[in-house]
Structure formats: C-alpha cells, structure tokens
C-alpha cells in the first residue's frame, strides 16, 4: 500500500477500521471495537494518535439520556483502536464534534433539548480532560448541526441549521454563529443570517486549505454558499451561491444537501445530495426517486468561485458522510441504511454501502466499486478516512 491510510466506519455502537489501498482503490476490513452507545460523530486529533467519538442512545421514540464523548487511541502502525481513558459524560447528545487545530480542545455541538457548545481540554497524552466553564449568553441559536474551528484564526463556527415550517409551527431561522476562543472559553463574535435566517438552512461547512474561503451546504435549500473571511470573522453576504441538484426545478420530497468537503489541493469542492423518500408500490414502501449524487465544483483559485462540473452517482441511497484520502485520489461515500427499491416490476433491497470513487486530476469522480455494510437494524451513521503518517 502506498500510504498508511485508514478508514473508520460506525454502525450503531460499533466502530470498524479498514486499511485503505489507494492505488488499488480497495478497502480491507480489520477489527471492530464497541463504544458506549450509538456513534454520532468522530474527529481525529491533529497528531492522528487519538480518535474522539461522540455517542448517544438517541433513537426513534427515545430520549438522549446516555451521552458521552470518548477518546480512542489509534495504533500508529496498524490503525487499531483501543479505549484511552474512561468515557466522559455529556449533558445531552453531541450531534457533531471537532478538535481545535492546535489540538488543545475538543468542541461538542448540542441542539436538543436546547442549543449549546461544550469545550473539553485535551490532556498532553491525548486523553480528555476537564470541561471549560462557559459564560452565560452565548448565542448558540436554535438547532446547531456542526461546530468547526478555523485553521488560521482559531475562530469557532457553529452551524445553526434551523428547521422547516410545520403545520403547527413556523420556520426556525438558521445562521452561521461565530465565536472567539481563549483558553477554551468562548465569546460571541458575529452572526451571519441572511434575511434574518429565514430560507437559510446551513448544515455543514468546510474551509479552503490556503485561502480565507468558506464553503457552506444549505440542507433545506439544496444550495452551496461561498463566504469570504474578513479577519477572524465572515463577510455578511455570500460571495457566490450555487444550486446543488442536477434538476433543481424537479425536487422530490426529502431532498437534502449534506456533507461538504474541499479537496486537499483546494481546487475542488464536493457536496452530497441525498434522498431516501418512499412511495407505495404493490403494498410496499419503496424508494421514490431523487438525487443521490456528489456535486463536484471546480474552484477558481483567484476568486474562490465554485463552478459545477459534475453530478457523480453514488450508487447508493442517502449518503450521510464521505471522505477523501489525504493524497486526494480516492473518495469513499457511506450510505446509512438498507432501503427497498423498485427495479422494473421487482422490489429489491439496496444495502447500506461504502462506495469507492476515483478522484481524477480534473476533480471529477469515477465509480470503482462498493462494499455492502451489514447494519442489523442499526444506522451506518458516520465514516471517516485519514492518514496516520
């Protein structure tokens, strides 16, 4: 294998690690480790010696009353995982976590029963230390869905998705919420919420590796927004907005934009379109159609402007997470659960998968193969890939 690249895939409360052969575009399944509850998200330490994992017993009809963040030690040669210290309880489910670029703090984003950010110190050995006391009055919004720390400035960005209107309640507006961080303590910095946040439902963002450019996926509007940073804050208006769907005039129910990643070389942006809506067919609920693709954008290296160049079929239904290897040659996309689908006059089960795609020099994706993932009634909720060297 050409590099020490590992992939970690979570189904329920189990994390499985795979060796990654980038040259062969192949995954080799290795060992599985159990964590306290269902994996919500995970993030590696910058040293790549620890993986931090948020877990919760959240599920359909269940309250999130068993919530933790855990440190798992990564064997630098094999990639095998082992528990590193005791799991640390959280006051509620963390929907997303990240580590500050300096490796000193672990940030956890919460949305229910109310919005918030928890900040834990990371000890010198990589274990999780004490939580930093936060001041009252932090503007965390309504429904945070991601927390990220800017590489260059350390600014913390909380992505507040908001919620669509329902019959019995109006729309909850969304926003990008920015904080300064000083020795683990947050302070309000700015809020970016076009039109007061109405019609603005951001889900995830990613940063350009060199320029002060931020790319944001709008889950509820199927859009890509590009913002420029202004010092440690953001310009209030997006520099560019783009559609994510191949046919934005024909949107199926439950069509959502999802995870977004900038290519390691900064020349391309990838954003997942996902849909798992169903319709009745011969008395069965089957996939009702929709866009399950990776939208690929070329990035102008002078302005940051994204230009759509491809919609790549994921060969799966509802990809929630995807990752690119550090060398930028291979992408793996993870779909969440099996689903019934109609093929002609037959109904077949499309399994949860890990879909492998080759990334060309032009940024475009070519499907190579997929690996079925056994879920046993659980959800394939998170997947990540990174190099250990």
N, C-alpha and C positions, 0 to 999 in steps of 0.2 A: 504494500500500500504506500502511496506517495506522501502521506502526511498522517499525523496522529489525530484524526478527526473522529469525533464520537457523536452519536445521536441518542437522545433520551426521549422516550415515549411513555405517556401516562394514560393508563386505563383504570378508572376508579382510584383505588388506594395502592396501586402497583406501578412502579417505575421500572421500565426495561431499558437497558442500554444496548446499543448496536455499534459495532465497528463500521466505519464508512470507508469504502474503497472508491475514491473519486474517479480514478482512471477507468475503473470498470463500471461506474455508476451503479454500485451494488451496496446493499446493507447486509451485515452478518449479525444475526441475533445472538446476544450473550446472556447476561444474568438479569434477574428481576429482584427488586427489593420492595418491601412494603413500608408504607408511611402511615401516620395516624388516621387519616381519613382520605376523602376524595381530593386528588390534586387539582388545585385551581390554577396555579401558575408557578413557574420556576425561573430562576435567574442565576447565572454563574458569577462568582467573584472574579474581578479582573485578573487575578492570578491563575484562574481556572483550576484551583485546588479545592474549591468548595462549590456546591450547588445548593442554593436556598430554595425551599419548597413551601408554598402556602397550601394548607389543606383545610377542608371543612366537611361536615356531614350534611351540608346543604343538598337538597334534592327535592323532587316533586312532592309537594304536600308536607315538607319537613322544614323545621326551623333550624337555622345555623347556630347550634348551641355547643358545638365541639370544634373549635377552630385553633389552628396552630401555624407557626412557621418553624421549619426545621432546617438545620444545616446538615448536608451530606458531604462527607469527604470523598473526593474523586482521586482514585489511584492514578498517578500521572502516566503510568505506562499502559495499564490495561483499560482504564476508564471505569472500572468497577466502582460502585457506590457503597458507602458504609456510613451509618449514623455517626454524627460528630456532635456529641453533647445531647442533652435532653430537648425534646420539642418544647418550644416556647408558646404558652397560651396567648391567644389574641381575643380581644373583647367581642369581635364579630368576624365574619368571613372576610378575608382579603381577596378581592377579585383579581388584583394584579400586584406584583412586587417588582422592585428593581434595586440595584446596588449603585451608590454614587460612584462616579468614575475614579475617585481616589481610594475606593474600597473600604471606606471607614463606616458607612452607614447603610442599613437595609431599610428601604421605604415600602410600606404596605398601604394600598388604597382600599377603602371600605365604602360601600354605598347603602347597605341596609343593616339595621333599621334607620341609620342616618349616616350622612357622609362624613368622612374623616381620613386622616393620614396618621399612621403610626410609624415612628422612627426608632429603630434599634441600633445601638452601637455594635460594630463588629470587632471582636477581640483580635489581638495580634495573631492568634493561632487560627483565625477564621471562624471560630465558634460565635454564637450570637450572644451579645451582652445585654446590658440593661436598656430599657426604653428611655428615650429623652423626653422629658416633660415638655409639652407644647403649650403655648399661650392660648387663652380664650380668644374667640373672634376670628379664627382662621376661616377664610371664605372658600369652603370646600364644595359648595353648590348642592346639587340635588341627587345626581346619580353618577359618581365617578366610575370610570371604567379602565383607566390606565394611569400610572404615575411613572414619570421619566425624569432623569437628571441630565441636563445639557453637558456635553463633553467639555466644552471650552470655558463656560462660566460657572457651572455648578447650579445654575437656576433649576428649580424643580417645577415641572409642569404636570398638572393634574387635568386629565381629560374628563370633562363632565358631559356625559352623553345626553342627559335629559331623557324625556320619554314622549312618545307619540300621544296625541289626544285619544281618549276613550269615550264611550257613550256617557259615562258618569263623571268624567273629569277632563279638564282642559289639558293642553300640551304643557309639559315641563320643559322650559328652555334649556339649551345646552351652552357650554362655554369651554374655553381653554383658560385655566386658572394657574397663575404663576406665583411662585414663592421664592424668596431668598432663603438660603440655609446657612446657618452659622453655628458650628459645633453641634450639629444635629437639631437645632431649634429653627423652626420655620417662621417666616414673617410674610404677610401679604405683600405682593409686588404689583400685580396687574391682573385684569380680567379682559379677555378678548371674547366678545359675544355679539357678532353682527346681528342687527335687528333685535337687539335685546336677547339674543339666543333663540328666538323663535324661528323654526325652519332650519335650525343649525344643530345637528346631532352627531358630534365627533365621537369616534370610537377609539382609534389608535393613531399614533404619530411616530415618525422616525426622523432622524437628523442626517443631513449630508455630512460625510466624514471630514470635509475640509472647509466648506463654505457655511455662512450663517443662514442656512436654508432649512426650513421645517416643513415636512410633508404630512398632511393630515387626511385620514379617511373619514368621510361622513357616512356613518352607518345608515342613518334614517333617510338620507337624501341621495345615496349612491353617487357621491361626488368625491373628487380629490381636490383639496385646497393646498396651495403652497404659500407659506408665510416667510417673510424675511425677519431675522432677529435684528434688534436695534439695541446694541449694547447687551445687557443681560435680560432684556425684555423682548416683546414681539411688536412688530408694526400692527396697528389695529385692524387693518384691512388686508385680505389675502391678495398677493401679487397676481396669482393665477388660480382659476378654477376650471376643473375638467370633469366631464362625465366619466363614469367607470364602466358602464354597461355597453354591450355591443349594440343593443337596440333600446335606447332609453325611452322611446315612445311606446314601448310594449312591455311594461313592468308587471311581472307576475306577483301574486301575494307572497309575503315573507321574503321579498328580495332585499338583501342587505349587503352593504360593503363591510369588509372585515379588516383583518390584519394587514399592515403595510410595512415594507422593508425597503431601504435603499441598498443598492448593490455596494459591496465593499469598495469598488473603484469610484463610486459616486456618479456614474454615467447613466444609471437606470434606476427607476422606481417600480416596485411590484406591489400590487394591491389585489386582494382576493375578493371576488364576487361569490356570494353563497346563497343557496336556496334549498329548502327541504319541505316546501309546501306540498300538500297531498290533495288528491281528488278521489272520488269514488269510481271504481271500475269493477263491475261484476260483483259488487258487495264487499270489495276490499279497498282499503285506503292505499293508494299508490302515488308515487312522485308525480306532481302535477306540472313539471316543467319549470324552467327558469335558468338563469345564468349561473353556472358553476365554473368559473374561469379565473385565471390570473390575468389581470390587466397589466400590460407592460408599457412603460413610458420611457422614452429617451429624454435625458436631461441636458438642456443647453448649459454648457459649462461656464458661460459668461453671465447668464441671467438667472439660471435655475429653472427656467420654463420647462414644464413637462409636456411632451408630445406623445400621444397614444400611438404605439406601433404594432400592438398585437393583443388579441384575446386568446390565451392558451388554455385549451381544455384540460381540466384537472383529472379527467377520467374517474371522477368520484362525485359524491353528492354531499354538500355542506362541508367544505374545508374550513376549519376554525383557526388552525395555526399552520405556518410554513416557515422554512428556514433556508438559508443559503450558506454553503460551506465557506470558510474564510478566504479561500482562493477564488471564490466567485464563479466556479464552473458547474456547480451542482445545486439543484433545489429539491427539497423534499416537502410535500404538502400532506397534511394529515386530516382526513375526514373523520367525523365524530361518531357515527353510529350506522348500523345496517339500516336499510330502508327498502321497502318493496317498490319495484318499478315495472312498468309495462314494456314488454318487448314484443311487438306485434300483437297477437292475441293471448300471449302468455304473461304471467306475473313471475318475476324473478326477484331474488334478494340481492341487492347491491351491498357488499360488506363495507365496514369501515376499512380504510386503507392508508398506507404510506405510498404516495405517488412520487416517483423519481423522475425528474426532468433535467435535461442537459441545458446549461446556460451557454448560448453562443457568444462569440466575440461581439456580435451586434446587439446583445442583450436579450434576444428572442429565445423562447423556450421550446424544447423538443421533448415530447414524452418518450421515456425509455421503458419503464416497467412500473408495476405496482405490487406491493406486498399486502395481502389481507391481514387485518388485525382482529383477533378474536376478542370480543368485548364482553360476552356472557351477561348481557343485560346492562352493562355499565357504559360509561361515556368515555370516548377517546378524546380527552378534554384539552391536553397540552402536548406539544412536542417541541424540542429544540435541538440545535446542532452547533457544535463549535470545536475548534482545535485546542488541543492540550499543550502544544509546543509554544 
